Amino acid sequence: MSIFMALLRRELATFFYSITGYVIIAAVALLTGLSFVVLMFTLGGDPITMPVTEAFYQTYFFWLILLLLSPVVTMRLFALEKATGTFETLMTTSVSDAQVVLAKFLAAMIFYLVAWLPLLSCLIIVQHFTQQTAALDPRTLGATYLGIVLIGSLFMSLGCFASSLTRSQMAAAMISFVLGTSLFALGFAAKALPFASDGQSRIVSYFDLFNHMDNFARGVVDTRAVIFYVSTTFLFLFLTLRVVESRRWK
């Protein structure tokens, strides 16, 4: 456990001991604030019937932040160490491959969650000006942040996998962005396109990221969505572990 915590602190230090991490947090805060400015102008100060968290997801700023944030946060996790030669040195120490993968993933998740903290202050401001009491309802707020955690874990694990495939941070970011955009497009297809059979519609509905996040933002926790995000996160972490282990086969 002490070895794992040392690895986790090492990874977190790369985010919080550099100006890059704070620039990323500032950019997320700016986009989050901008989304609520747009929302305020759209509402015109009138009360709304839906929770403001649900209205926030319908502005698509959340998806823009998510699609851009995950490649930027995860691109250096493995790629930078491979490029600088420190990865092989790390793997010769008394740490397991699983510990390395998990430490890098958890560090990315912690940074990701810190970047979303400004959302809470935006909710307080919008609640004040729109008289929207549901914005800070504990159940709605808890479900909203659960959705942020679950979809973030999927995209962060996807980014870890992309970073483990290459030595180039730029290539890792592009792979992560393409995979994330593909998931986004699949969710859009699940929402917008008709399907020939109920079976096809049911299968594709699991990838309907829009519907999942709408439910979370309304305070509804669907166990099917939870299972989907947890299982796909573990899938990409498993693939990342297999890529890391593949160095032994060379």
N, C-alpha and C positions, 0 to 999 in steps of 0.2 A: 504493500500500500504506500509506503514512504517513497518508493521508486516512482510509482504512478503519480503521486502528488508533485514530486519534483519535475516530472515531465509536464504535468499540467501547468505548473507555475512558469516553467520555461516557455511554453507556448503562449500563455497569457501575456507574458512580458513582451513578446514580439508585437502584440497589439497595443498595449497600454503604455509601453515605454518608448513609443515612437510617435512622431507627429502624424504619420499616416492614419493610425487608428482614430485619432481625434478628428481628422479631416473627414473620414468616413462617417463618424457619428454626427458631425455637423451637417454633412450633406443629407443624411437621413432625416435629421431634425428639420432642415430647410424644406425638403419635399413633403414631409408630414404636415408642417405648418402651412405650406402652400395649398395642400389638398383641403385643409379646413377653411382657408380663406376662400377658395373656390366654392366650397360647400356653403359658407355663410352668404356669399353673394347670390348663389342659386336659390337659397331659401328666402332671402330678403327679410330675415328677422322673424318670419312666421313660424309658429310651432309645427312640428312634424309628428306624424303618427308612429313612425318606425323608430327604433333605437338609433341614435346618431352613429353608433359603431357600424350598423348596417349601411347607413347612408355613406359612410366613409369608404367602405369596400366597393360601393357602386361607382365611385369616382375613378376607379382604376389606378389611382396613385399607389395604392398598396401593392398592386402587381408590378408596377414599374419599379418600385423600391426593391421588391423581392427579386425580380429578374436581374437587376443590376448589382444588388448587394451580395448575393451568394457567390458569384464569380470573383468579385473583388476580395472578399473575405477569405475564400478558400484557395485561391490560385497559388499562394506561396507555401501552403502547408507541406507538401511533399516536393513540389517542383523546385523551389528555391534551394532546399537542402541537397537535392540531387545535383543541381547546377554548381553549387559551391563545394561539393564533396563532403559535406558534414553528415549526410545521410548514412553513408557506409560506416563512418565512425560511430554514429549513434547506434546502429544496428549491431555493432561488435561488442557493445556493453551488455550488462546483465539485465536487459529488458526484453520482453517478449514482443512479437509483432503486434499482437492484439492490444497490448498496453500502449504502444506507439499510436496505433490507429485511433483507439478510444480517447487518448489524451488530446490528440489534434482535433478530433471531432467535438469533444466537450469544450475545448477552448474556443473554437469557432462558434459554438452555440451560445456560450456565455457572452461573448462579444456581440453576437447577433441580438441577444435579448437586451443587453445594455443599450444598444442602438435604438431599440423600440421604446425606451422609457419616456421620451418626449411625447409619445402618444397620449399618455395619461394627462399631462398638463393641457394638451389640446382639447381633450374631452371635457375637462373642467371649464375651460373658456367657452366652448360651444354650449355647454349646459347652462352657463350663466346668461348668454345672450339669446338663446332660443327657448329658455324655460323648459328644457328637455330633461326631465328628472330621470328618465330611463338610462341616460348616458352613463351614470355611475352606479346603476343598480348592481349590487355585488354579483348576482348570478350572471347578468349579461356581461359584465366586465371580466369575470372569471372565465366564462366560456370564450370570450373574444381573445384573451391572452392564451388560453389553451389552444385555440386555432392557430394563433401566431407561432406558438411553440411547435405544434405538430407539423405545420407546413414548412416551417423553418428547418426542422430536423430533416425533413425529406430533401430540401434543396441544399442544406449543408452537407449531408451525406453524399448527395450527387456531386457536389463540388469537391469533396474529398476524393471521390473516385476519379474525377477528371484530373485532379492534381497529381494523383499517383501514377497516371499513365505517361507523363512526359517530364522532361527537364525544363521546359520553357513555361514561365509563368503566363505569358501571353497566350500560348497554346492551351494551357489549362483553363484560363478564363474563357476562351472561345468555346472550348468543348463544353464547359459547364453552362455557358450561356445558351448554346445550341440545344443541349439536353433539356435545360429548364424551359426554353421557349417551346420545345416540342411538347412538353407536358402541358404548358399553358395552352397551346393550340389544340391539343387533344381534349382538354377541358372545355374549350370553346366549341369544339365539334360536338362533344357530348351534350352541350346545352342547346346548340343551334340546329343541328342536322337531324333529320328523321332517319330511322333505321328499319330494315326490312322485317325484323322479328323482335319479339319481346325479349328473347334471350340476348340478342346483340345489344339492345337498348339497356338491359340490366347490367351487362358487363361493362359497357362504356360509361355507364353512370357512375361507376366507382372512380373514374378519372375526372369527374365533373368537379374541378377545384372551386369553381364559382359557387355552386350549390353548397358545397361543404362549408365554405367561408361565410356564406349568407346565413347558414344555420348557426354557426358559432357566434356570429355577430348579433344574432337575435336572442342568444342565450340558450340555444338548443344544442345539446351534445348528442350526436348520432354515433352510436358505438361502431357502426359500419365504417364511418369515416375515420374514427380513431384506429381501428384495426388496419385500415388501408395505409394510413400514414406510418404507423409503427412498423408494419411488415415491409413496406417499401424502403423505409429507413434502414432496417436491418439488412435488407437485400443489398443495398448499395454499400453499406459498411462491410458486408461479407465479401463483395466483389473487390473492395479496396484492400481488404486483408489478403485476398488471394493474389492480387497484383503485387503487394509488398512481399509476400512469400515467394513469388516467382523468381526473385533474384537468386534463390538457391538452385534453381534449375539451369542457370546460365553457366 
